[in-house]
Amino acid sequence: MPRNGEINKEFGVYRNLCCGSEIIIPEGVTFPDCPRHFKLTTEWKFIADTERIPHAAELKPKRPA
């Protein structure tokens, strides 16, 4: 399980084990500290999801009703 300071090897959504905070982190980016527990070891668990996360360019803007 990756920890803060390690380089991410797989794009995805990750949840930390200490308090359940979730992040989306791209491949090649360093895992951060927990937003609530700075300077402590933070383990990040990959959240496997069957639904694909769309790219921002694929999202259609909502039009006012």
C-alpha positions as CSV (number, residue, x, y, z in Angstrom):
1,M,0.0,0.0,0.0
2,P,1.5,3.4,-1.0
3,R,2.5,5.9,1.7
4,N,3.0,9.7,1.7
5,G,6.2,10.7,-0.1
6,E,6.1,7.7,-2.5
7,I,5.5,8.1,-6.3
8,N,2.1,7.0,-7.6
9,K,2.3,4.2,-10.2
10,E,-1.3,4.1,-11.2
11,F,-3.8,6.9,-11.9
12,G,-6.9,6.6,-9.7
13,V,-8.9,7.5,-6.7
14,Y,-7.2,6.7,-3.4
15,R,-8.5,6.8,0.2
16,N,-6.3,7.2,3.3
17,L,-6.6,4.7,6.1
18,C,-6.4,7.1,9.0
19,C,-9.6,9.2,8.4
20,G,-11.0,8.2,5.0
21,S,-10.1,11.3,3.0
22,E,-10.1,10.7,-0.8
23,I,-8.0,12.1,-3.6
24,I,-7.6,11.6,-7.3
25,I,-3.9,11.3,-8.1
26,P,-2.2,10.9,-11.4
27,E,0.6,8.5,-12.2
28,G,4.0,9.9,-11.4
29,V,2.8,12.3,-8.7
30,T,4.0,12.0,-5.0
31,F,1.4,10.9,-2.5
32,P,0.6,13.7,-0.1
33,D,0.3,13.8,3.7
34,C,-3.2,13.4,5.1
35,P,-4.9,16.7,5.1
36,R,-5.9,16.3,8.7
37,H,-2.7,14.6,10.0
38,F,0.3,16.5,8.7
39,K,3.8,15.0,9.1
40,L,2.5,11.6,10.1
41,T,2.7,8.4,8.0
42,T,-0.3,8.2,5.7
43,E,-1.2,5.0,3.8
44,W,-3.3,5.4,0.7
45,K,-5.6,2.6,-0.6
46,F,-6.5,2.4,-4.2
47,I,-10.3,2.4,-4.7
48,A,-11.2,0.0,-7.5
49,D,-14.2,1.3,-9.4
50,T,-15.8,-0.2,-12.4
51,E,-17.1,3.2,-13.6
52,R,-14.6,5.2,-15.7
53,I,-13.7,8.7,-14.4
54,P,-14.3,11.2,-17.3
55,H,-11.8,13.7,-18.3
56,A,-12.8,17.4,-17.7
57,A,-12.9,18.0,-21.4
58,E,-15.6,15.3,-21.8
59,L,-18.0,16.9,-19.3
60,K,-20.8,19.0,-20.8
61,P,-21.6,22.3,-19.0
62,K,-25.1,22.4,-17.4
63,R,-27.4,25.0,-19.0
64,P,-29.7,27.0,-16.8
65,A,-33.4,25.8,-16.8
